[in-house]
Every structure is written in C-alpha cells, then in structure tokens.
C-alpha cells in the first residue's frame, strides 16, 4: 500500500452505491430495534444521494419516509428540510 493510499483510504461514503448499501443495512437494523429517531436522518441521507444521482422519484420516496419519521419524533429542522425538498420536486400541490 502506498503512502497516498494509507493517507486517504477509500470509504463507503466515497462511493454512493456502497453508502446506500450501508444505509439500507442501518435502516433495517433501526427498524428491528424500533429506533424511530435514527430513521429520519438515514432516509434523508439516502434521499440526498438519490437526488444527486438524478433519481427524483426514488429521492422523493425516501424524503417522504424521512419527513414522516422526523414529524413523529419531533425533529423540526429535518422535517422542514424534507418538506422543502418534497415541495421543490413538486410533491405537494
């Protein structure tokens, strides 16, 4: 391994597909644990990745999940952000 490789190892966050796989596992784990508070930011992050990839329908689905869990757990900042993203993509009339 070169010094450059050691200084900047590849992380899953550097690879959107790998990060989405991690998020999928985390979401399933949090659902199994009943940890609703952790679900909103996980769904939100997955939505942002999908939005960056141009997959707006998938992003909107994930934002909706994040929005619902944020509302249920009282995460006002995240619920506002998710609502704004949904409106931006025409998901509210």
C-alpha positions as CSV (number, residue, x, y, z in Angstrom):
1,X,0.0,0.0,0.0
2,X,1.4,3.4,-0.9
3,X,1.6,6.3,1.4
4,X,-1.1,8.0,-0.6
5,X,-3.5,5.0,-0.1
6,X,-2.8,5.0,3.6
7,X,-3.5,8.7,3.8
8,X,-6.8,8.6,2.0
9,X,-8.4,5.2,2.2
10,X,-11.5,4.5,0.2
11,X,-14.5,4.7,2.4
12,X,-18.1,3.7,1.6
13,X,-19.1,7.4,1.8
14,X,-16.8,8.0,-1.2
15,X,-18.9,5.6,-3.2
16,X,-22.6,6.4,-3.4
17,X,-23.7,2.8,-4.1
18,X,-21.7,1.5,-1.2
19,X,-23.1,4.2,1.1
20,X,-26.6,3.3,0.0
21,X,-25.9,-0.4,0.9
22,X,-24.7,0.7,4.3
23,X,-27.8,2.9,4.8
24,X,-30.1,0.1,3.8
25,X,-28.5,-2.1,6.5
26,X,-28.7,0.6,9.0
27,X,-32.4,1.3,8.2
28,X,-33.2,-2.4,8.6
29,X,-31.3,-2.6,11.9
30,X,-33.0,0.6,13.2
31,X,-36.4,-0.7,12.2
32,X,-35.7,-4.0,14.0
33,X,-34.6,-2.1,17.1
34,X,-37.6,0.2,17.0
35,X,-35.3,3.2,16.9
36,X,-37.6,5.6,15.1
37,X,-35.5,8.7,15.9
38,X,-32.5,7.3,13.9
39,X,-34.6,6.5,10.8
40,X,-35.3,10.1,9.7
41,X,-31.7,11.1,9.1
42,X,-30.9,7.8,7.5
43,X,-33.8,8.1,5.0
44,X,-32.9,11.7,4.4
45,X,-29.3,10.9,3.6
46,X,-30.4,8.1,1.2
47,X,-32.7,10.6,-0.5
48,X,-30.0,13.2,-1.0
49,X,-27.8,10.5,-2.6
50,X,-30.6,9.5,-5.0
51,X,-31.4,13.2,-5.8
52,X,-27.7,13.8,-6.6
53,X,-27.9,10.8,-9.0
54,X,-31.0,12.4,-10.7
55,X,-33.3,9.7,-9.4
56,X,-36.0,12.1,-8.2
57,X,-38.9,9.6,-7.8
58,X,-36.7,7.4,-5.5
59,X,-35.4,10.5,-3.7
60,X,-39.0,11.7,-3.1
61,X,-40.0,8.3,-1.7
62,X,-37.0,8.4,0.7
63,X,-37.7,12.1,1.6
64,X,-41.3,11.2,2.4
65,X,-40.1,8.5,4.8
66,X,-37.6,10.9,6.4
67,X,-40.4,13.6,6.7
68,X,-42.8,11.2,8.4
69,X,-40.2,10.0,10.9
70,X,-39.0,13.5,11.5
71,X,-42.5,14.6,12.3
72,X,-43.2,11.6,14.5
73,X,-40.0,12.2,16.6
74,X,-40.2,16.0,16.7
75,X,-37.1,16.7,14.6
76,X,-38.3,20.1,13.4
77,X,-35.2,21.0,11.4
78,X,-35.2,17.8,9.4
79,X,-39.0,17.8,8.9
80,X,-38.7,21.4,7.4
81,X,-35.8,20.3,5.2
82,X,-37.6,17.3,3.9
83,X,-40.8,19.2,3.3
84,X,-38.9,21.8,1.4
85,X,-37.2,19.2,-0.8
86,X,-40.6,17.5,-1.5
87,X,-42.1,20.8,-2.4
88,X,-39.1,21.6,-4.6
89,X,-39.7,18.4,-6.6
90,X,-43.5,19.1,-7.0
91,X,-44.6,16.5,-4.5
92,X,-47.1,18.9,-2.9
93,X,-49.8,20.8,-4.7
